[in-house]
Amino acid sequence: MRKPILVISTGAGISAESGIKTFRDADGLWENYPVMQVASADGFRKDPELVHKFYNERRKQLLRAEPNAAHRGLVELEKDYDVYVITQNVDDLHERAGSSHVLHLHGELMKIRSVSDPDYVESLDIDHLETTPATRGRNGHLMRPHIVFFQEPVPNIEPAIELVRRADVFAVIGTSLVVYPAAGLLQFVRPGVPIYYIDPNPASTAGIPGVTVIREPATKGVATLAHLLAK
């Protein structure tokens, strides 16, 4: 007998408790930079060196972080469910915790890809960050962060929609439900499928049937979710 399919959409809130700062804390600034200067297609075209420097600092921050109880709790759920994580986050904390199936909507921080050949992707580690600004690949290509910038489409949204359509249970963790297209995934949950929404300050779910709101931070909320799913 197959395991039920549990699809989980995660946002910045699940990594915040690992010390990863949310994307935009206030006033359109990210680490004191205007967001569009360091995280947009126009920004990269205007000053690729600045963008590479900015993302290398984010990578060094990520390497100091560790998966938290929420990340690990989702791995525990694989004992009873086929768990698929769709994340808006560019960090690798789900993978480092041990999740088997992770789909990144907005790219992956620890990777770079060729400007001229989008299929050519390299993974980075601390040695690369200390010796090079990651502007060129090991094959000599000019590179860019393997990130979906503002002003660019989200190529993994269609695979994400297909996963949501297959879900027997759907959960949303640590997201404000205002960032599209990720927030629109709720529209593709099949009628009658239970939905759980974990966030200490949840957005309104009016008009979305079958939602159980768990008003807790991710680490506590995932434990609560596990308890509810075990009933």
C-alpha positions in Angstrom: 0.0 0.0 0.0 1.4 3.4 -1.0 2.1 6.1 1.5 -0.1 9.2 1.3 1.5 12.1 -0.4 2.3 15.1 1.8 3.3 18.2 -0.1 4.7 21.1 1.9 5.3 24.7 0.8 7.9 26.5 2.9 9.0 30.1 3.1 11.4 32.2 4.9 9.8 31.5 8.3 11.1 27.9 8.4 14.8 29.1 8.1 14.5 32.2 10.3 15.0 30.1 13.4 18.3 28.9 11.9 19.5 32.5 11.8 18.8 33.1 8.1 17.5 36.6 7.7 14.2 37.0 5.9 14.5 38.3 2.3 13.3 41.9 3.0 13.0 42.8 6.6 12.0 46.4 6.0 11.8 49.3 3.6 12.9 47.4 0.5 16.4 46.8 1.9 18.3 43.6 2.1 21.5 43.7 4.2 21.5 47.5 3.7 21.3 47.2 -0.1 18.3 48.2 -2.2 16.7 44.9 -3.2 16.5 45.7 -6.9 20.2 46.6 -6.9 21.3 43.1 -5.8 18.4 40.8 -6.6 17.0 41.8 -10.0 17.9 41.1 -13.6 18.6 44.8 -14.2 20.8 44.9 -11.1 22.9 42.0 -12.4 23.3 43.6 -15.8 24.4 46.9 -14.3 26.8 45.6 -11.8 27.5 41.8 -11.8 30.5 42.2 -9.5 28.4 43.8 -6.8 25.7 41.0 -7.1 28.4 38.3 -6.9 29.9 39.9 -3.8 26.5 40.2 -2.2 25.6 36.6 -2.8 28.9 35.3 -1.6 28.3 37.1 1.7 24.9 35.4 1.9 26.6 32.0 1.2 29.1 32.5 4.0 26.1 33.3 6.3 24.4 30.1 5.2 27.5 27.9 5.8 27.4 29.1 9.4 23.7 28.1 9.8 22.3 24.6 10.7 19.0 23.0 10.0 16.5 23.5 12.8 13.9 21.2 14.4 11.4 22.2 11.7 13.6 21.0 8.9 14.4 17.8 10.8 10.7 17.3 11.6 9.8 17.2 8.0 12.3 14.4 7.5 10.7 12.4 10.3 7.4 12.7 8.5 8.8 10.6 5.6 8.3 7.5 7.8 4.6 7.7 7.2 4.3 9.9 4.1 5.8 10.5 0.7 7.0 14.0 1.5 7.7 16.6 -1.2 9.0 20.0 -0.2 8.4 23.0 -2.4 10.5 25.8 -1.0 10.7 29.5 -1.8 14.0 29.6 0.1 17.3 29.5 -1.7 19.2 27.9 1.2 20.1 24.2 1.4 18.8 23.5 4.9 16.1 21.1 3.8 18.7 19.0 2.0 21.2 19.2 4.8 18.5 18.0 7.2 17.9 15.0 5.0 14.7 15.7 3.0 14.5 13.3 0.1 12.5 15.5 -2.4 13.1 19.3 -2.5 12.0 21.6 -5.3 13.4 25.1 -5.2 11.1 27.7 -6.7 13.6 30.6 -6.5 16.9 28.9 -7.2 19.7 27.6 -5.0 22.2 29.9 -3.2 25.1 27.5 -3.2 25.1 27.2 -7.0 26.1 29.3 -10.0 25.2 28.9 -13.6 26.7 30.0 -17.0 25.3 33.3 -18.4 25.6 31.8 -21.9 24.5 28.2 -21.2 21.8 28.0 -18.5 22.1 24.3 -18.4 25.7 24.5 -17.1 25.5 24.7 -13.3 28.3 24.5 -10.7 28.0 23.9 -6.9 30.1 26.0 -4.5 31.7 25.3 -1.2 33.7 27.4 1.2 37.0 27.0 -0.8 35.4 28.6 -3.8 34.0 31.5 -1.7 37.5 32.2 -0.2 39.4 32.1 -3.5 37.1 33.5 -6.1 34.0 35.8 -6.3 32.3 33.1 -8.4 32.2 35.3 -11.5 33.7 32.6 -13.7 33.1 28.9 -13.7 35.6 26.2 -13.8 35.2 26.0 -17.5 35.9 29.7 -17.9 32.3 30.8 -18.5 31.0 34.0 -17.1 28.6 32.9 -14.3 25.6 34.3 -12.4 23.9 33.2 -9.2 21.6 30.2 -9.8 18.8 32.4 -8.4 15.5 33.6 -9.9 16.0 37.3 -9.9 13.1 39.8 -9.8 12.0 40.5 -13.4 12.5 36.8 -14.3 10.0 34.0 -14.6 9.8 31.1 -12.1 10.7 28.0 -14.2 9.8 25.5 -11.5 6.3 26.7 -10.9 4.7 24.2 -13.3 6.4 21.1 -11.6 5.3 22.6 -8.2 1.7 22.8 -9.4 1.7 19.2 -10.5 3.0 18.1 -7.1 0.2 20.1 -5.3 -2.4 18.5 -7.5 -1.2 15.1 -6.4 -1.2 15.9 -2.7 -3.3 13.9 -0.2 -2.3 16.5 2.5 -1.0 20.0 1.8 0.9 22.2 4.3 2.2 25.7 4.2 5.0 26.7 6.6 6.5 30.1 7.4 5.1 32.2 4.5 3.0 35.3 4.3 1.0 34.0 1.3 1.7 37.2 -0.6 4.6 36.2 -2.7 3.4 35.0 -6.1 3.4 32.6 -7.9 4.2 30.5 -4.8 1.1 31.9 -2.9 -1.1 30.7 -5.8 -0.3 27.0 -5.1 -3.2 26.8 -2.7 -5.5 27.2 -5.7 -4.4 23.8 -7.1 -5.1 21.7 -4.0 -7.8 19.2 -4.8 -11.2 19.7 -3.1 -11.4 17.8 0.2 -7.7 17.7 0.7 -6.8 18.9 4.2 -4.6 22.0 4.4 -2.4 23.1 7.3 -0.9 26.6 7.6 1.9 27.1 10.1 2.9 30.7 10.9 3.1 32.8 14.1 1.4 35.7 12.3 -0.7 33.9 9.6 -2.3 35.7 6.7 -6.1 35.5 6.3 -7.2 32.2 4.8 -10.8 33.4 4.3 -12.3 31.8 1.3 -10.0 28.8 1.4 -11.9 25.8 2.6 -10.4 23.1 4.9 -7.5 25.1 6.3 -6.3 24.3 9.8 -4.2 27.3 11.1 -1.4 26.5 13.5 -0.4 29.9 15.0 3.2 28.9 16.0 6.8 29.4 14.7 8.0 26.6 12.4 9.9 24.6 15.0 6.8 24.2 17.3 4.4 24.2 14.4 5.9 21.2 12.6 5.8 19.2 15.9 2.1 20.2 16.2 1.5 19.1 12.6 3.2 15.7 13.2 0.9 15.2 16.2 -2.2 16.1 14.1 -1.2 13.9 11.2 -0.6 10.9 13.6 -4.2 11.0 14.8 
